[in-house]
Amino acid sequence: MMLWPVFIDVESDEENVREKDPMIVNRVENIDEDLLGRVVSTEEEAYNLYNNYATRVGFSVRKGQKRYNTKKVLRQFSYLCSKEGFRLDSDPSELSKVSKLETRTGCEASIRFAFQDKDDTWKVSHFVPEHNHELAKPKERQFLRSNRKVSDSNLGVIKTMVGAGIRTTNTYSYLAEEVGGSQNVGFTKRDCYNVVNKEKMAMIEAGDAQSLMNLFKRKQAEDPMFFYTVQVDQANRMTNFFLERWKVTN
């Protein structure tokens, strides 16, 4: 008996003074760039400032804490190196199907922006450039999570080519060839597949999903060796389905 599977992806300001830490292994000495005192107008500009810096240096960014005043008005926010802290131990009573590799190193590299009342801007009030881990090499920086993004122009090309029946892998190869290699695309092949799947799911309305379910049920009634499994999200919307057919062999 053989299984043929088919998977279809349808705070107050603090002084920026730090003692020497023997654990710091990478001080980014080759990046002569101090962001302390830089001013931006919006949160988006703040994120882009730090994320662009992170890309040049070779690390990924994640959001930190936000601080509000008594009137619940945002006064400070921060961004951290993605390797900041350590992952909390999970509940031993909860079994995980996939054991994730621990990648955090307790890195303290970070940046904080404080609101400036006099001109309604955000100023870098605290900046820690040192990392306690190796940084990504230039050829590896395309894989940094915060650096991967499918631009609107690339999204348009992907939609057009996939809509014309061109395979996703060939679409990504075309984009890579246009910019001189996959290292210049700005996102990975997996990101490309994820975008295609997301677009497909956006096209499936509730009625279409039900029609698909009805088709599966009819197929199962006609073929007792046909099986299907449907995956849904928290809103009970279809995200993926898995088809398989058993074949009896002598």
C-alpha positions in Angstrom: 0.0 0.0 0.0 1.5 3.4 -1.0 0.6 6.9 0.0 0.5 9.6 -2.6 0.4 13.0 -0.8 -0.4 16.2 -2.6 0.0 19.4 -0.6 -1.7 22.5 -1.9 -0.9 25.9 -0.3 -4.0 27.7 -1.3 10.8 55.7 29.6 12.8 58.9 31.3 15.9 59.4 29.1 19.0 57.6 30.3 22.6 58.5 29.8 24.2 56.5 27.0 27.1 55.4 29.2 28.0 51.7 29.4 30.8 49.8 31.2 33.1 47.5 29.1 31.6 44.0 29.0 33.9 41.1 28.4 31.1 39.2 26.8 30.9 41.6 23.9 32.5 40.0 20.9 31.5 42.3 18.1 31.6 46.1 18.6 30.8 46.9 15.0 34.1 48.8 14.7 33.8 48.9 10.9 30.6 50.8 11.1 31.4 54.5 11.9 27.9 55.4 12.6 26.4 56.8 15.9 22.7 57.1 15.9 22.5 58.9 19.3 20.7 62.2 18.9 19.2 61.5 15.5 15.7 62.9 15.0 12.7 61.5 13.1 9.1 62.5 12.6 7.2 59.2 13.0 7.4 55.7 14.3 7.7 54.4 10.8 10.7 56.7 10.1 12.3 55.5 13.4 11.9 51.9 12.5 13.3 52.4 9.0 16.3 54.3 10.5 17.2 51.5 12.8 16.4 48.7 10.4 18.4 50.2 7.6 21.3 50.5 10.0 20.8 46.9 11.1 20.9 45.7 7.5 24.3 47.5 6.9 25.7 46.1 10.2 24.3 42.6 9.8 21.6 41.9 12.4 17.8 41.6 12.5 15.5 44.0 14.4 12.4 43.4 16.6 10.2 45.8 18.5 10.8 46.5 22.2 8.7 48.1 24.9 6.6 51.3 24.6 6.1 53.7 27.5 3.1 56.0 28.0 2.3 58.9 30.3 -0.6 59.1 32.7 -2.8 60.3 29.9 -1.9 57.2 27.9 0.1 59.2 25.3 3.1 57.4 23.9 6.3 59.0 25.1 9.0 56.4 24.3 9.5 53.3 22.3 12.5 51.1 21.5 13.8 48.5 19.0 16.1 45.6 19.9 18.5 43.2 18.3 16.5 40.1 17.5 18.9 38.1 19.7 18.0 40.2 22.8 17.0 38.3 25.9 16.4 34.6 26.2 13.3 32.6 25.3 11.2 31.8 28.3 10.9 28.1 29.2 7.6 26.6 28.0 5.1 24.8 30.1 6.4 21.2 30.3 2.8 20.0 30.3 2.4 21.4 26.8 4.1 19.2 24.2 5.3 20.9 21.1 5.4 19.1 17.8 8.5 21.1 16.7 11.4 21.8 19.0 12.6 25.3 18.0 16.4 26.0 18.1 17.3 28.6 20.7 18.9 31.5 18.8 18.8 34.3 21.4 22.1 35.3 23.1 21.0 38.0 25.5 22.4 40.7 23.2 21.9 44.2 24.5 22.2 46.1 21.3 19.2 48.5 21.1 17.9 52.0 20.4 15.3 54.1 22.2 13.3 57.1 20.8 11.9 59.7 23.2 9.2 62.2 22.2 10.2 65.9 21.9 7.3 68.2 22.9 8.9 71.3 21.5 8.7 70.2 17.9 6.6 67.0 17.9 9.6 64.8 16.9 11.2 61.6 18.1 14.9 61.7 19.2 17.3 58.9 19.8 17.9 59.1 23.6 19.7 55.8 24.1 21.8 53.8 21.7 23.8 50.6 22.3 25.7 49.5 19.2 27.6 46.5 20.7 26.5 42.9 20.0 27.6 39.7 21.8 27.3 37.5 18.8 28.6 37.2 15.2 27.0 39.5 12.7 25.7 38.4 9.3 28.1 38.6 6.4 27.0 40.7 3.4 25.9 37.7 1.4 23.8 36.5 4.3 22.0 39.8 5.0 19.2 39.0 2.5 18.1 36.3 5.0 17.7 38.7 8.0 14.0 38.6 8.8 13.6 42.4 9.3 15.4 43.0 6.0 13.2 40.7 3.9 10.3 42.5 2.1 8.4 42.0 -1.1 8.1 45.4 -2.7 5.0 46.6 -4.5 6.7 46.4 -7.8 7.9 42.8 -7.2 4.4 41.9 -5.9 3.0 43.1 -9.2 5.4 40.9 -11.2 4.6 37.9 -9.0 0.9 38.3 -9.4 1.1 38.7 -13.2 3.4 35.7 -13.8 1.7 33.3 -11.4 -1.7 34.4 -12.9 -0.3 33.5 -16.3 0.4 30.0 -15.1 4.1 30.4 -14.5 5.4 28.3 -11.5 6.4 30.2 -8.4 10.0 28.9 -8.5 10.4 30.1 -12.1 8.9 33.5 -11.1 11.5 33.9 -8.4 14.3 32.8 -10.7 13.2 35.5 -13.2 13.2 38.2 -10.5 16.7 37.1 -9.3 18.0 37.1 -12.9 16.7 40.7 -13.4 18.7 42.1 -10.4 21.9 40.0 -10.9 21.3 37.2 -8.4 19.1 36.1 -5.5 21.2 38.0 -3.1 19.9 41.2 -4.6 16.2 40.3 -4.7 15.4 41.5 -1.2 13.5 38.4 -0.1 13.8 34.6 -0.3 12.1 32.1 -2.4 10.1 30.9 0.6 8.9 34.5 1.0 7.8 34.4 -2.6 5.8 31.2 -2.0 4.2 32.7 1.1 3.1 35.8 -0.9 1.6 33.6 -3.6 -0.2 31.5 -1.0 -1.5 34.6 0.7 -2.8 36.0 -2.6 -4.5 32.7 -3.4 -6.2 32.6 0.0 -7.4 36.2 -0.4 -9.3 35.2 -3.5 -11.1 32.4 -1.8 -14.4 33.8 -0.4 -16.5 31.8 2.1 -18.7 30.5 -0.7 -15.8 29.4 -2.7 -14.3 27.6 0.3 -17.6 25.8 0.9 -17.7 24.8 -2.8 -14.3 23.3 -2.5 -15.3 21.4 0.6 -18.4 20.1 -1.2 -16.1 18.9 -4.0 -13.9 17.0 -1.6 -16.9 15.3 0.0 -18.2 14.2 -3.4 -14.8 13.0 -4.4 -14.6 11.0 -1.2 -18.0 9.5 -1.8 -16.9 8.4 -5.2 -13.5 7.1 -4.2 -13.1 5.4 -0.8 -9.3 5.7 -1.1 -9.5 9.5 -1.3 -8.9 11.5 2.0 -8.5 15.2 2.7 -7.6 17.4 5.7 -8.4 21.1 6.0 -6.5 23.6 8.0 -8.3 26.8 9.2 -7.2 29.9 11.2 -8.8 31.3 14.4 -11.5 33.0 12.3 -12.4 29.6 10.8 -11.1 30.6 7.4 -9.4 28.0 5.3 -5.6 28.4 5.1 -4.4 25.1 3.7 -5.6 21.6 2.7 -3.9 18.3 2.4 -5.1 15.7 -0.1 -4.0 12.1 -0.2 -5.0 9.0 -2.0 -4.1 5.5 -1.0 -3.2 3.0 -3.7 -3.3 -0.7 -3.2 -0.3 -2.5 -4.7 0.3 -6.2 -5.0 
